[in-house]
């Protein structure tokens, strides 16, 4: 055996092995590594986007919270104004109702006073007639009595 021929054969076998590995194995490894590298890059990009989205969402949530607090303050202020309005309206209605009841009571009192006066006039006229009858010792006709009482009541 010749050492040169063996070396030359090994060199050819080694070159064939390198060519085979480069053609079939190395391409598959590089493809898998590039795919893995792309997945990692995509994952990092997605993580960055998610981080930015989270920051934006937190800012937006903070803004919405501020707006909600402002709206709540406005609504609370409106509710307080409305409550004081309702209280004022209730006071006015109660005063109006009290005035109306007072007027109704005064009208009723006036009617009672007029009835009492009328009753008193009738009683006075009856007493006057009784006194006059006793004085005259004569009984006057009832129709005449009634006319006298009415005249006397009208004069009183």
LINWOWO-V89897 format. One record per backbone hydrogen bond with DSSP energy under -0.5 kcal/mol. CO is the residue of the C=O (numbers start at 0). NH is the residue of the N-H. Records with the same first field share a line. If there is no record, write none. Layout:
# LINWOWO-V89897
CO: NH ; NH
This chain:
# LINWOWO-V89897
0: 2
1: 5
2: 6
3: 7
4: 8
5: 9
6: 10
7: 11
8: 12
9: 13
10: 14
11: 15
12: 16
13: 17
14: 18
15: 19
16: 20
17: 21
18: 22
19: 23 ; 24
20: 25
21: 26
23: 27
24: 28
25: 29
26: 30
27: 31
28: 32
29: 33
30: 34
31: 35
32: 36
33: 37
34: 38
35: 39
36: 40
37: 41
38: 42
39: 43
40: 44
41: 45
42: 46
43: 47
44: 48
45: 49
46: 50
47: 51
48: 52
49: 53
50: 54
51: 55
52: 56
53: 57
54: 58
55: 59
56: 60
57: 61
58: 62
59: 63
60: 64
61: 65
62: 66
63: 67
64: 68
65: 69
66: 70
67: 71
68: 72
69: 73
70: 74
71: 75
72: 76
73: 77
74: 78
75: 79
76: 80
77: 81
78: 82
79: 83
80: 84
81: 85
82: 86
83: 87
84: 88
85: 89
86: 90
87: 91
88: 92
89: 93
90: 94
91: 95
92: 96
93: 97
94: 98
95: 99
96: 100
97: 101
98: 102
99: 103
100: 104
101: 105
102: 106
103: 107
104: 108
105: 109
106: 110
107: 111
108: 112
109: 113
110: 114
111: 115
112: 116
113: 117
114: 118
115: 119
116: 120
117: 121
118: 122
119: 123
120: 124
121: 125
122: 126
123: 127
124: 128
125: 129
126: 130
127: 131
128: 132
129: 133
130: 134
131: 135
132: 136 ; 137
137: 139
140: 144
141: 145
142: 146
143: 147
144: 148
145: 149
146: 150
147: 151
148: 152
149: 153
150: 154
151: 155
